[in-house]
Amino acid sequence: MGTLLRSVLVTGFPSRQPAVHLVRELAADDERTVCCLVTEGRQDRALELLDALPASARERVSLWVGDPRFMDLGLSGEEFAVLAEGVEIIHHCASVTDPAGTKEEAAGNLRAAAEILELAEAAPRLKRLVFWSSATVSGNREGFVKETELDDQMGFRNPIEESLYRVERMLHESAEELPIVVLRPALMVGDSATGEVEDLNGLYLLIRFLLSAPEDYRIPTPSRTGVRISAVPVDYAVKAGVRISADEQSIGRTFHIVDPKPVTVQYALRLFAEATGRPAPRDHDPLNLATALMRAPGLQRFTNTTRAFLDHLKTDVIYDDRNTRELLAGTGIQCPALESYVEVMVARAQQD
């Protein structure tokens, strides 16, 4: 096994939506090889996705069977040494960011971050360690949240958010020795052009709820109609993340990848109702949205996911994105408005 020159390591492939898009984006660069750390049992899905790439891109991607939660990433000593010697950029996407994740998955986030930091410390060519976190690391905070802020004073809504906070703290402690970049995407939805998405959770719960309802069903209103939802399509998040982290000015900084003009929950519901052919939500309804979603027969098996999403809808927060705007200025990379891809989301949800 020879040295891997100018290589990029991506964790979380093919399980995490950003990792899938990242591998496609990075494999198009003919000056680098892409190493995907794939957990055992996911090789077939990984190969299926890679075989869909153009032949020239496919040749630049290799699969390494391991697990970021294990010592030496679950690799042999020789494999770990070769990877450390050649890696220039690490995109750590393997963290579980789903708010419905378990305490065990939260603990896994911390173990994986510690192992990735060890690899980064052992990598002599390292130019960037990019950690894909989540804007929800702000937990119960409401109001304006800056990219420079990271605290636990208001607490967290679930173990996953707390684990991401603790991981970011670990990274901050290593930031003086390592070229670390933290990316915090908002609530991610599928590809704005193709509709591709790994899990129909989050905003898709509202769409699935409407699609399963009678055509004359008028969706109830949420208890807080003015709460804003900052959703971002995964294709935008990845393009923005790759461009930001390629800039040397990104080192040591945190970036909110969010919709700069987030819509309110009430407005999003109107868009979904229109796209699914259902009546617009009532201005006042004795049965609120939370009650309706928790009682919906089609969603009862997603109780934990639904409850976590409802917690999100109750937290009114605006994410500052001045760092992101600074490094994306003049690139043409912009977050599309929800109106422009809502029908793509509905079409994807209708396939299930």
C-alpha positions in Angstrom: 0.0 0.0 0.0 1.7 3.2 -1.2 1.4 6.8 0.0 -1.8 8.6 -0.9 -0.8 11.9 -2.3 -3.0 15.0 -2.0 -5.9 13.0 -0.6 -9.2 14.0 1.0 -10.8 11.9 3.7 -14.6 11.9 4.0 -16.3 10.2 6.9 -20.0 9.4 7.1 -20.2 8.0 3.5 -22.7 6.7 2.4 -24.9 7.1 5.5 -24.8 10.9 5.9 -26.4 13.1 3.2 -23.6 15.7 3.1 -21.0 13.0 2.7 -22.6 11.6 -0.4 -22.7 15.0 -2.1 -19.2 15.8 -0.9 -17.7 12.7 -2.5 -19.3 13.6 -5.8 -18.1 17.1 -5.6 -14.6 16.2 -4.5 -14.2 13.4 -7.0 -14.6 15.8 -9.8 -11.2 17.4 -8.9 -8.6 15.5 -10.9 -5.8 16.8 -8.6 -6.8 14.8 -5.5 -7.8 11.3 -4.5 -10.8 10.8 -2.2 -10.8 8.3 0.6 -14.2 7.3 2.0 -14.3 5.7 5.5 -17.2 3.3 5.2 -18.6 1.3 8.1 -18.9 -2.5 7.7 -22.2 -3.4 6.1 -22.5 -0.2 4.1 -20.0 -1.2 1.4 -22.7 -2.3 -1.1 -24.5 1.0 -0.9 -21.2 2.9 -1.1 -20.2 1.0 -4.3 -23.7 1.6 -5.8 -23.3 5.3 -5.4 -19.7 5.3 -6.6 -20.5 3.2 -9.7 -22.9 6.0 -10.8 -20.0 8.5 -11.0 -18.2 9.2 -14.3 -15.4 6.7 -14.8 -12.6 9.3 -14.4 -14.1 10.4 -11.1 -14.7 6.9 -9.9 -11.0 6.0 -10.3 -10.1 8.7 -7.8 -12.3 7.3 -5.0 -11.3 4.5 -2.7 -13.2 2.8 0.1 -11.6 2.2 3.5 -13.7 -0.1 5.8 -13.6 1.2 9.3 -15.5 3.2 11.9 -14.5 6.7 13.2 -15.8 5.7 16.6 -13.2 3.0 17.0 -9.5 3.3 17.9 -7.4 4.2 14.8 -10.8 4.7 13.0 -11.2 0.9 13.0 -8.3 0.6 10.5 -5.2 -1.6 10.7 -2.0 0.0 11.9 -0.6 0.1 8.4 -3.8 1.6 6.9 -3.9 4.3 9.5 -0.2 5.2 8.9 -0.8 5.4 5.1 -3.9 7.5 5.5 -2.2 9.8 8.0 0.8 10.2 5.7 -1.2 11.3 2.6 -4.2 13.1 3.9 -4.4 16.8 3.3 -8.0 17.5 4.0 -10.5 15.8 6.3 -14.2 16.3 6.0 -15.7 14.7 9.1 -19.3 14.2 8.3 -20.0 11.1 10.3 -21.5 12.9 13.4 -25.1 12.1 14.0 -27.0 15.4 13.8 -30.6 14.0 13.8 -32.2 15.5 16.9 -34.0 12.2 17.4 -30.7 10.4 17.8 -30.0 8.3 20.9 -27.7 8.8 23.8 -25.5 6.1 22.4 -25.2 7.9 19.1 -24.4 11.1 21.0 -21.6 9.3 22.8 -20.4 8.0 19.5 -20.1 11.6 18.2 -17.6 12.3 21.0 -15.6 9.1 20.4 -15.4 9.8 16.6 -14.3 13.4 17.1 -11.5 12.2 19.4 -10.2 9.7 16.9 -10.4 12.2 14.0 -8.3 14.6 16.1 -5.7 11.9 16.6 -5.5 11.3 12.9 -5.2 15.0 12.3 -2.4 15.3 14.8 -0.6 12.4 13.0 -1.0 13.9 9.5 2.1 15.9 8.5 0.5 17.2 5.2 -2.8 18.3 6.8 -4.1 21.6 5.5 -7.7 21.5 6.8 -9.9 19.5 9.3 -13.5 20.4 8.4 -16.0 19.4 11.0 -19.6 19.2 9.8 -21.7 20.2 12.9 -25.2 21.7 13.0 -26.7 25.1 13.7 -28.8 23.3 16.3 -25.7 23.2 18.5 -27.3 26.4 19.9 -29.9 24.2 21.7 -32.6 26.1 23.5 -31.2 29.5 22.6 -33.6 31.9 21.0 -33.0 35.2 19.2 -29.8 36.1 17.4 -27.0 33.5 17.5 -23.6 34.5 16.3 -21.2 32.2 14.6 -18.6 33.0 17.2 -20.9 31.9 20.1 -20.8 28.5 21.7 -22.3 28.1 25.1 -24.5 25.8 27.1 -26.2 28.3 29.4 -29.7 27.7 28.0 -29.3 23.9 27.8 -30.1 21.5 25.0 -33.3 19.9 23.6 -31.7 16.5 23.2 -28.5 14.5 23.7 -27.3 15.0 20.1 -27.2 18.8 20.4 -25.2 18.5 23.6 -22.8 16.1 22.0 -22.2 18.5 19.1 -21.5 21.3 21.6 -19.0 19.1 23.5 -17.3 18.1 20.2 -17.0 21.8 19.2 -15.4 22.5 22.5 -12.9 19.7 21.9 -12.1 21.2 18.5 -11.6 24.7 20.0 -9.1 23.3 22.4 -7.1 22.0 19.4 -7.5 25.0 17.1 -4.1 26.5 17.9 -2.3 23.4 16.7 -4.6 22.3 13.9 -6.2 24.0 10.9 -9.8 23.5 12.0 -12.9 24.8 10.2 -16.4 24.3 11.8 -19.4 24.3 9.5 -22.9 24.5 11.0 -25.6 23.9 8.4 -29.2 24.6 9.3 -32.0 22.1 9.0 -31.0 20.2 5.8 -33.4 19.0 3.2 -32.8 17.2 -0.1 -31.1 18.3 -3.3 -32.9 21.4 -4.6 -32.7 20.1 -8.2 -33.1 16.3 -8.0 -35.0 15.9 -4.7 -32.5 13.3 -3.6 -32.6 12.9 0.2 -31.5 10.1 2.6 -34.4 10.4 5.2 -37.8 11.9 4.9 -37.7 13.6 8.3 -37.7 17.2 9.4 -39.8 19.3 7.0 -40.8 16.2 5.1 -42.9 15.2 8.1 -45.2 18.1 7.3 -45.4 17.1 3.6 -46.0 13.4 4.4 -48.7 14.4 6.9 -50.5 16.5 4.2 -50.1 13.9 1.5 -51.8 11.3 3.8 -54.7 13.6 4.7 -57.9 14.0 2.7 -57.8 16.6 -0.1 -60.1 18.9 1.8 -58.1 18.7 5.0 -57.0 22.1 6.3 -53.8 21.8 8.2 -53.9 23.2 11.8 -51.7 26.1 12.8 -48.6 25.7 15.0 -48.7 27.2 18.5 -46.1 29.7 17.5 -46.7 30.8 13.9 -43.9 33.4 13.7 -41.1 31.0 14.4 -38.6 31.0 11.5 -37.3 27.9 9.8 -33.9 28.1 8.2 -33.8 25.1 5.9 -31.0 24.6 3.4 -30.8 22.1 0.5 -27.9 19.7 0.8 -26.5 20.6 -2.6 -26.2 24.3 -1.5 -24.7 23.3 1.9 -22.0 21.2 0.3 -21.0 23.7 -2.4 -20.8 26.4 0.2 -18.9 24.2 2.6 -16.3 23.1 0.0 -15.8 26.7 -1.1 -15.5 28.1 2.4 -13.1 25.4 3.7 -10.9 25.8 0.6 -10.2 29.4 1.6 -7.3 29.8 4.1 -9.3 32.6 5.8 -11.6 29.9 7.1 -9.1 28.3 9.4 -10.0 28.7 13.1 -13.5 30.0 12.3 -17.1 28.8 12.4 -19.7 29.2 9.6 -23.4 29.1 9.8 -24.7 27.7 6.5 -28.2 28.9 6.6 -31.0 30.6 4.6 -30.3 34.3 4.9 -34.1 34.9 4.6 -35.7 32.2 6.6 -39.5 31.8 6.2 -41.9 31.4 9.2 -43.5 28.1 10.1 -46.8 29.6 9.0 -45.5 30.5 5.6 -43.8 27.2 5.0 -47.1 25.4 5.9 -48.9 27.6 3.2 -46.3 26.6 0.6 -46.6 22.9 1.5 -50.4 23.1 1.4 -50.4 24.7 -2.0 -47.9 22.2 -3.4 -49.9 19.2 -2.1 -53.3 20.7 -3.2 -54.6 21.0 0.4 -56.3 24.1 1.8 -54.1 26.7 3.4 -53.9 26.5 7.2 -56.5 28.3 9.3 -55.5 31.4 11.1 -56.9 30.0 14.3 -57.6 26.4 15.1 -58.4 24.7 18.4 -56.4 21.7 17.4 -52.8 22.8 17.0 -50.2 21.3 14.7 -48.3 19.4 17.4 -51.4 17.5 18.4 -52.3 16.7 14.8 -48.8 15.4 14.0 -48.5 13.2 17.1 -51.9 11.7 16.4 -51.4 11.1 12.6 -51.6 7.3 11.9 -48.9 7.5 9.2 -46.4 9.2 11.5 -47.0 7.3 14.8 -44.0 5.0 14.1 -41.8 8.2 13.9 -42.9 9.4 17.3 -39.3 10.4 18.5 -38.5 12.0 15.2 -41.8 14.0 15.2 -41.4 15.1 18.8 -37.8 16.3 18.0 -39.0 18.2 15.0 -41.8 19.9 16.9 -39.2 21.0 19.5 -37.3 22.6 16.6 -40.5 24.4 15.5 -41.0 25.9 18.9 -37.5 27.5 19.1 -37.4 30.9 17.4 -33.8 31.6 16.4 -32.0 33.6 13.7 -28.5 32.5 12.9 -25.9 35.1 12.1 -24.0 34.1 8.9 -21.6 37.0 8.4 -18.5 34.7 8.1 -20.3 32.7 5.5 -21.3 35.7 3.5 -17.8 37.1 3.7 -16.2 34.0 2.1 -18.9 33.3 -0.4 -19.1 36.9 -1.7 -18.6 37.0 -5.4 -18.7 33.2 -5.9 -22.3 33.0 -7.1 -23.0 30.4 -4.5 -26.4 31.4 -2.9 -29.0 29.5 -0.9 -32.1 29.0 -3.0 -35.4 30.2 -1.5 -37.8 27.5 -0.2 -40.4 28.6 -2.8 -38.0 27.5 -5.6 -37.7 23.8 -4.5 -40.8 23.1 -2.5 -42.4 21.2 -5.4 -39.2 19.1 -5.7 -39.5 18.2 -2.0 -43.2 17.2 -2.5 -42.4 15.1 -5.5 -39.8 13.2 -3.6 -42.1 12.6 -0.6 -44.8 11.3 -3.0 -42.4 8.5 -4.1 -42.7 6.8 -0.7 
